Each structure stands twice: as C-alpha cells, then as structure tokens.
Amino acid sequence: MCGFIGLIGTDAPVREIHDGLLAIQHRGQDAAGIVAYDGRFHLHKGEGLVRDVFDPAAMATVRGEMALGHVRYPTVGSGGVEDAQPFVLTHPFGIAMAHNGNVVNYK
C-alpha cells in the first residue's frame, strides 16, 4: 500500500513532506513525488527511493505554502515514472491528487 502526506499552514511544508516521506518510505519504494502550490503547481517526482528522487536541486524547484507527497507501492501499471504520484492537472482550473488504490471509474 502506498503512503501519502499533505500539509498546509506550516513554514516549510515541502521540507516537512520530504521528512515525512522518508519516515513512511516502507509504504512504497517504487517511486516518490511532491507537489506544492504557491498560486501555481510545482511538481517533482521520479522512480526510486525518496533519497534518490529528491536531491538539493530538485528540492529547490518545489515551493509553496501547501504540499502533498506520495510514495508508491505498485499494484497495477507498468511501474514507470508515468505511474508516480502526485498527479497534477492544470486545466481548466487545476487540481493535485495522490491516492492509495486504483481509480476504477476514471472514464
């Protein structure tokens, strides 16, 4: 089962999400991702462990007042970066989502 964390109202949500993902790394080792929002979405995700996905350069690109993080344990999908979460859609309004499980009614 995957693990995910969301934070709002802290001084450093991205750093706290990163630390939280390290703490729940056992929930998924396939991929990791963080999205933050400061009027627009800033997303970084990739395959592998949290420590491998987020180097200092990657952490600098993710900024905002609220953040959402995810570690993936694969149950379906090819296991590539396209399956890494969170997912972000910017049109028509914008939404970020992380989940645990399968979205069976997506159509």
C-alpha positions in Angstrom: 0.0 0.0 0.0 1.2 3.5 -0.8 1.8 6.3 1.6 0.9 9.9 1.3 1.1 13.1 3.3 -0.4 16.6 2.9 0.4 19.8 4.8 -0.9 23.3 4.9 -0.2 26.1 7.3 3.4 25.4 8.2 6.5 27.4 7.5 8.3 24.8 5.4 5.7 22.3 4.1 8.0 20.9 1.3 10.8 20.1 3.8 8.3 18.6 6.2 6.7 16.5 3.5 10.2 15.3 2.4 11.0 14.3 6.0 7.6 12.6 6.3 8.1 10.6 3.1 11.4 9.4 4.5 9.6 8.2 7.6 6.9 6.3 5.6 9.3 5.0 2.9 8.4 1.5 4.0 4.9 2.1 2.5 6.4 2.2 -1.0 9.8 2.1 -2.7 8.9 2.2 -6.3 8.5 6.0 -6.7 8.2 9.2 -4.8 6.8 12.7 -5.5 6.0 16.0 -4.0 3.7 18.8 -5.4 3.5 22.2 -3.8 1.3 25.2 -4.5 2.0 28.9 -4.4 -0.5 30.2 -6.9 0.8 27.6 -9.4 1.8 24.0 -9.0 5.4 22.9 -8.6 5.9 19.2 -9.1 8.9 16.8 -8.8 8.6 13.0 -8.9 10.6 10.1 -10.0 11.3 6.4 -9.7 13.1 5.1 -6.7 13.6 5.9 -3.1 12.9 9.3 -1.6 16.6 9.9 -1.0 17.3 9.2 -4.7 14.4 11.3 -6.2 15.0 14.4 -4.1 18.5 15.9 -4.3 19.0 19.6 -3.2 18.5 20.8 -6.8 15.1 19.0 -7.0 14.0 20.3 -3.6 14.7 23.9 -4.8 12.2 23.6 -7.6 9.3 22.6 -5.4 8.0 25.5 -3.4 4.7 26.7 -2.0 2.6 27.2 1.1 0.9 23.8 0.9 2.3 20.5 -0.3 1.3 16.9 -1.0 3.7 13.9 -1.1 3.4 10.3 -2.1 5.5 7.1 -2.0 4.3 4.3 -4.4 3.9 0.6 -3.8 2.9 -0.7 -7.3 -0.2 -2.8 -7.6 -1.0 -2.0 -11.2 0.6 -0.2 -14.1 4.0 -0.6 -15.8 5.9 0.9 -12.8 7.4 3.7 -14.8 7.6 7.4 -13.9 4.1 7.9 -15.5 2.7 6.0 -12.6 4.5 8.1 -10.0 2.3 10.4 -7.9 1.0 13.1 -7.1 -0.8 13.7 -10.3 -1.4 17.3 -11.4 -3.9 18.8 -13.9 -3.8 22.5 -14.6 -6.8 22.8 -16.9 -9.5 24.1 -16.6 -8.8 25.2 -13.0 -6.1 23.0 -11.5 -6.0 20.1 -9.1 -3.4 17.9 -7.5 -4.2 14.4 -6.3 -2.5 11.4 -4.6 -4.3 8.2 -3.7 -3.9 4.7 -2.4 -5.5 2.2 -4.6 -7.0 2.0 -8.1 -9.3 4.6 -9.6 -11.7 2.2 -11.5 -14.2 4.7 -12.7 -11.8 7.2 -14.2 -13.6 7.3 -17.6 
